[in-house]
């Protein structure tokens, strides 16, 4: 089963903070933000328009959304997408939410990613 994808209208930055860092309040005002805290780090993905004082960051990411919601019984969605992109030599940063999956690719590879996914029968909205 091939799914419908869309591209979010923003450029994103992936930030790394120490694990004891408080989440900056301004990220909660965004339409799309991902926060992951572990014993080792606090990672935040947000719009590049938000300037955060992180210990390191990676700019220039585009975000492809799998249109959902997706049922938890579905398997292989990220595997299918990541396999297509790996064959096209496109690195990804994957994020999953309760309802769906998001695949970030460097902005300069977005068109190549879309082309590869469309050739693999994925549809963009």
GIKAZI-V120266 format. One record per run of one state. SS is the DSSP state (a for helix, b for strand, c for the rest). FROM is the first residue (numbers start at 0). LEN is the number of residues. If there is no record, write none. Layout:
# GIKAZI-V120266
SS&FROM&LEN + SS&FROM&LEN
This chain:
# GIKAZI-V120266
c&0&3 + b&3&4 + c&7&4 + b&11&6 + c&17&7 + a&24&5 + c&29&4 + b&33&4 + c&37&4 + b&41&6 + c&47&8 + b&55&11 + c&66&10 + a&76&11 + c&87&5 + b&92&4 + c&96&4 + b&100&6 + a&106&13 + c&119&3 + b&122&2 + c&124&1
